Amino acid sequence: MMFSTKAEYGVRVMVELARRAGAANEAGPRDEARDEASLGEGVIPRDGAGLGEPISLAEIAEHDGMPLAYLEHLVARLRKAGLVDSRRGSRGGYLLARPAGEITMAEVVEALEGSIAPIECISQAADGSIVCSRESDPEHVCPTKLLWTRVRGAIVRTLQDTTLADLVLGASLPTGATLPSLEPEPLITTGA
């Protein structure tokens, strides 16, 4: 399964907004009582305070080599989903609507791509159940629905378990450093 450039570029924009918000907070006065996570270049507040200064999309587009017109389209979707805010004026731009630790990649990807489905025939019904469009006849049971439901579940769980702050942290690690796995540790049993 491949996500489109909407998800790729949108996530990159969100990471850049979070990274710069963290760098702005690092440069400002410190409040030791605030719950903060040190992220190399900056600090991402967990309590909603200090979400940074607005950043122009032109600056992000130039910095990351992405087309400005496309980013404007993506940020409109992110804004509609309540993930970013905008400020008008000469010092205007975009900033996160919430702290990076409260924004999951599931929210970002769904705002940009819509419902997550590994193949065309699998979708989520209004009640949250997973349906296969090939099961319109009650007599027909899709033989691969279990597989695609599990694949979708694993993707959605990974996106739900990954926050924007996690991505900023990962980007600040030195080359060659490894991130912790989301996979549960295998159980080790003794013969006792």
N, C-alpha and C positions, 0 to 999 in steps of 0.2 A: 504494500500500500504506500502510496506517495501523497503527501500533502502538497497543495499548490503553492505558488509563490506568495499568495495572499497570506498563508500561515507563516511561511518563512520570513518574509519581509515584515509582517506585523509583529511577530515575536521579536525580531531584531530592533524594531522601533521601540517596543516596550522595554527591552533590556537597556537600550541607550537612554531612555527617559529615566529609568531606575538608577542606572549607573551615574548619570549626571546629578540626579537628586541626591544620591549618596555623597558624591564629591562636594556638592554645595554644602551639605550638612557637616561634612568633615571640616570645611574651611570656616564654618561659623562657630559661635560659642558652644561649648559643651555643657550638657545638663547630665550630670552623673546619675541622677535618679531615673532618667529615661531608659526604658528597655531598648537597647540597640544591639545590632549584630555587626561586628566589624567585618568589612568586606574588602580589605586590601586598599583600594583607592579611596574608599569612602565609607560612610556609615548609612545604613538603611534603617530608618526608625520603624519600630513595630507598632507604635501607638497612634499613627496618623499625623503626628506633628511634623512640620518641616518637610513637605513633599517636594521641595526644591523650587527653583525659578523656572518660568516657562522657557522652553527651548523651541526655536523655529524649526519647522520641518526642512527648510532649505539647508540648514546647518547639518541636520542628521543625514539628509540625502547626500550631501557633498562628502561628509565624513565616511559614510558607509558605502558610497558608490551605488545608490539606489535612485530610481527615477522619481522626481518630486511629484509629478502629477499622480502617479500610482500611489505614493505614500499618502497624498491628500485623500484619495478614495478610501484607503484602508483606515486612516485615522478617523474618518467620518463614521465608519462602522464601530470602531473602538469607543468613540465618544457616545454613540447611540446606546452602546451596551453598558455605559457607565464606568468604563475602565480608564478613560483619560478625560481631562478637562482642558478647555482652551481659554486663553486670555487674549483680548484684542489690544491693539495699539503698537507703538513703536517697540516696546519691550515685551510684546506678546509672544505667544507660542503655545506649546502643549506641555502638560505635566500630568503625572499620575493622579487619578481621582482618589486612590486609596494607597496605603503603604504597600510596598512591593511584597512583603511577607503575607499579605492578605489577598493577593491576586494569583489565581491558579492558571496554569497553562490551559486547562480545560475551558475556562471562561474566555481566554484570548482566542483559542483556536475555534471554538464554537461561534464566537462573535464574527470571525472572519470567514469560516468555511461552512457554517451551519452545522446541522447534526452530524456527528461522526459515525461513519459507516464504512466498514472495510470493503464491501462490494455493493453494487447497485441495488440488489434485491432485499437487503437487510436494512431496516430502519427502526426507529423508536416510535411507538404509538403515543398518543396523548396521555395515556395512563402510565407510561414508563415501561411497558412491556416491549420486548423485541419481536418484531414481526417480519416474516418473509413474504414478499409479494407473490411468490410462486405457490403459496399455500391458500389461495382464494377458495379452492374446493376443500371442504372439510375432510374428504377422503384422502387427499394428497398431503403427505407429510414430507417436508424438505429433508433429504438425507444429510445435507451439509449445514443445516441451521445451527446445530450445536457447535460446530467448529467456528463458524463466523461470529456467533454470539460470544464465544470465549475470546476470540481475537479482538472484537470490539471492546469487550469488558477490560481486557488487559491494557489496551490503548487508553481508554477513558480513565482507568485507575492511575496509570502512569501520569497522565496529564493533570488529574486531580491532586496527585501527591507531589507535584512539582510546582513550586511557586516562582514568581518572578525573582524574588530574593535568592532562591537557589541558583538560578541561572547567572545572576550577577556574581555570586560567590564562586561559581564554577569558572567564570571568565577571569577572575582575579587570581586563580591558582597558577603557580608556575608551570611551564611546559613540562609534560611528563608526569605531573601529579595525577593521582586517580581520585575520582569522586566516589563516595559511598554508593553502593548498589541499593536499589529499591527492593531487590529480591530478599526474601527472608533467609536467614542463615539456616543451613541444613542442621537438623537435629543430630547430635552425636549421642549414641546410646552405648552403655557399657553392658557387658554380659552379666551384670549382677542381678 
